[in-house]
Amino acid sequence: MTQYNVVFTTERGQRHQQAALEAAPDNLAITMLRQPTRAELLAQLANANYFISERTGVIDAGMIAAAPNLKLILRLGSLTYDIDTAAAKAAGVVVCYWPVGSVIRVAEHMVMQMLALSKKLRETEAIALAAGSEWGQSKRTDEDTFAYNWSARQNVEGLWQKTVGIIGFGEIGAELARRLAGWDVTLLYNKRRRLPESVETELGLTYVDEATLFSQADYVANLLPYFRNTDLMINADYFARMKDGACLVSCGSGSVIDEPALAEAITSGKLGGAALDTFEWEPIKADNPLIALAKAHYNVLLTPHIAAGATAAAARERMSDYTNIVNHIAGRPIKYRKV
């Protein structure tokens, strides 16, 4: 069996790396590099047949030139702006991308979180399920007989003409922006390295500094990963800078958010609500202050870290990542081809 050398670069942790390695076909000899230096990467590319770049990372003409045996560059994700496609084309190297199912599912989950908060879903569902006589006599409905908003809820709205601010912008942020296209929302974002203007235009994004995002967004969408400098980064100071009545939705690292401070911001009325899928301690601890708020029908929605789906990091989930390399080896058409 012919073996092919694959360089795989990623910013993700050991758990995700291991899942990717377990999913790889037997004929791929993979060298996994997490945030390599340029010198380390160039050394490994010298013998590479395939180059996988997970989610992000500049791939320039010098890297392509350093890989004389390179056949194909695969971006896991949908953003390819940081790949020099002209240099790849000149070198006869195929460039393609592969949408990540777990990323798309997280983006869908964040839309659900925002809609649930905007409609005060948990509170309004509890009223419907209680079916109490306190709201008055029930009458059979027809086109002129109905009891619209019989419980007199206030500020039950939607996302139309709201401002959504995305922090920790990456592949999930891009998929979230795509899913909100056509909703007539204003999309703000902040990240360490600003996107090219062409990508901002394509995704309908406006780059702002962190302070502007927090002060203007009706919904702050947290997608920050965990690093030492993001530990409990979204804290009381951040909530104080947020727009009064704004909501926080989060599918980023759980330990990025100071949960007691978030609970206090909701209880005080500073924030209008929060929806979290990840937590500082997982499984979530029974004494998490957000649980008490949710049970008391505050505008709080908590889900048990399931936004990415049931198999987010499993090898089975990641087998499709290698589809285009397998297709290339077999001489079959390449999907999502850029060059």
SULNORUR-V997859 format. One line per field, one symbol per residue. psi: psi as a letter, one per 40 degrees, with the letter a starting at -180 (. if undefined). burial: # if it has 9 or more other C-alpha atoms within 8 Angstrom, else .. A space follows every 50 residues. Layout:
psi->???
burial->???
This chain:
psi->hhihhhhhiieiadddddddddeiidehhhhhhhfiidddddddedehdi hhhhdihhhadddddegdehdihhhhaehedehgddddddefhihiihih ddddddddddddddddddefddddddddddfieeeihhihiadehighfe efiifhbaeheihhhhifhadddddddddeheefihhiihidhiiidddd ddefihhiidddddddhdhhhhfhihideehfdgadddddeihheiihih eahdedhgdddddddddeedieiihieiidhhihidehdddddddefigh hhigfedeidfdeidddedededddddddefiihifhd.
burial->...#######.....##.###.##...######..#....##.####### ######..###.##.##..##########..####.###...######.# .##########.############.##..................#.... ........#..########.#######.###..#######........## ..###.##....##############...#######.##.###.###### #############.##...###########...#...####.##..#### ##....###...#.#.###.##.##.##.....#..#.#
